[in-house]
Amino acid sequence: MHSIGTFQTCVFEICLSLLSPLPYLDYITFYDSVEDYRIVVEYCINDLLLCISFYRIIFFARFVLVISKFTNPRAQRICQMNGCEAKLIFAIRSVIREYPYQAILVALVSSILCLAYQIRIFEQPLSDVSAQNFNSYGNAVWLVIITICTVGYGEFYPKSEIGRICAIVACFWGVFVVSLFVVTLNNLLLFSQAEENSYNLLRRLEYRERIKDHAQYTVSAALHQKYLRLKKPQKVNEIQQAHYNYKIKLRDFQQIVWESKKLIEPETEIEVVQKIVEAMSDQIQGLQEKQGSLESKVDRVLELLERQRTEPSFMTLRATSEKLDRVQETASSQESGSEQNLKQL
């Protein structure tokens, strides 16, 4: 037995079987001091052994797994052919995969009932002093439920040391059950192969319609740009705006085409990098176009300033202003001279 690795398991199961309530232990007691209420509670040793004996439920679970189809000789041969062993862990995984809802329900209900009874045993003597009625089995069940769900409203909580140990076990077991429930729910939301194919087909039809619409928008923008270049070449701003709109429509059309390709075959890393590079090149080209339009406007302003300097009208206005300045200077000098003559007289 020791050579095949089952010695420790056998010793554990023998010890667990021996720990059970016995008639001649009714007069053996132990005490638990509750500091919050300054009292000492007396418990029978059989109460503690009864709580431990509840964990024999693992024997029943193991029996169900051993007689299942996942540990029979046929399963042993198949697992050996594939390089594994049909042990209990394989049976547990198989049962959870094949019967997920039944497994979660059985584990949840059995754990709630057993842990609630254990907590009730040790919290019942404190019901009067704590004002929490653990004489009712329903209150103990409620305490275990909110502990397993990691809620903890606080209206019921264990006061004794052993009751707190039972609550800690409920916490750890609740984490396992809740995680198992989350995994089961995730598997429920996964598509089967037929559903996956149907969903992909619906998405392809949807993208097909979107590709048609964006192709129409792109062609319309291209024709509008061509019309402006041929019929209205003097309207530079409108042509640039039409070209910019065409680039946006073309980019949106390419984006829809890339997204539709993902439904047929996954996008590789090279395609992702290529997509990023193309997007960056489009942005750079757009910035260059804006820079070109700004440079053309600046050149236009400089040209107008240069024309104003060189045109005769501008020179005439400048000469006229100079003559007016000279006339004003002459008039002011004559006035000053006349004032001096008046002073001398």
Stockholm file with secondary structure:
# STOCKHOLM 1.0

chainA/1-345         MHSIGTFQTCVFEICLSLLSPLPYLDYITFYDSVEDYRIVVEYCINDLLLCISFYRIIFFARFVLVISKFTNPRAQRICQMNGCEAKLIFAIRSVIREYPYQAILVALVSSILCLAYQIRIFEQPLSDVSAQNFNSYGNAVWLVIITICTVGYGEFYPKSEIGRICAIVACFWGVFVVSLFVVTLNNLLLFSQAEENSYNLLRRLEYRERIKDHAQYTVSAALHQKYLRLKKPQKVNEIQQAHYNYKIKLRDFQQIVWESKKLIEPETEIEVVQKIVEAMSDQIQGLQEKQGSLESKVDRVLELLERQRTEPSFMTLRATSEKLDRVQETASSQESGSEQNLKQL
#=GR chainA/1-345 SS CTTTTCHHHHHHHHHHHHCSCCGGGTTCEEEEEETTTTEEEEEEHHHHHHHHHGGGHHHHHHHHHHTSTTSSHHHHHHHHHTTCCCCHHHHHHHHHHHSHHHHHHHHHHHHHHHHHHHHHHHHGGGHHHHTCCCSSHHHHHHHHHHHHTTCCCSSSCCCSHHHHHHHHHHHHHHHHHHHHHHHHHHHHHSCCHHHHHHHHHHHHHHHHHHHHHHHHHHHHHHHHHHHHHHHCTTCHHHHHHHHHHHHHHHHHHHHHHHHHHHHHSCCCHHHHHHHHHHHHHHHHHHHHHHHHHHHHHHHHHHHHHHHHHHSHHHHHHHHHHHHHHHHHHHHHHHHHHHHHHHHHC
#=GC SS_cons         CTTTTCHHHHHHHHHHHHCSCCGGGTTCEEEEEETTTTEEEEEEHHHHHHHHHGGGHHHHHHHHHHTSTTSSHHHHHHHHHTTCCCCHHHHHHHHHHHSHHHHHHHHHHHHHHHHHHHHHHHHGGGHHHHTCCCSSHHHHHHHHHHHHTTCCCSSSCCCSHHHHHHHHHHHHHHHHHHHHHHHHHHHHHSCCHHHHHHHHHHHHHHHHHHHHHHHHHHHHHHHHHHHHHHHCTTCHHHHHHHHHHHHHHHHHHHHHHHHHHHHHSCCCHHHHHHHHHHHHHHHHHHHHHHHHHHHHHHHHHHHHHHHHHHSHHHHHHHHHHHHHHHHHHHHHHHHHHHHHHHHHC
//
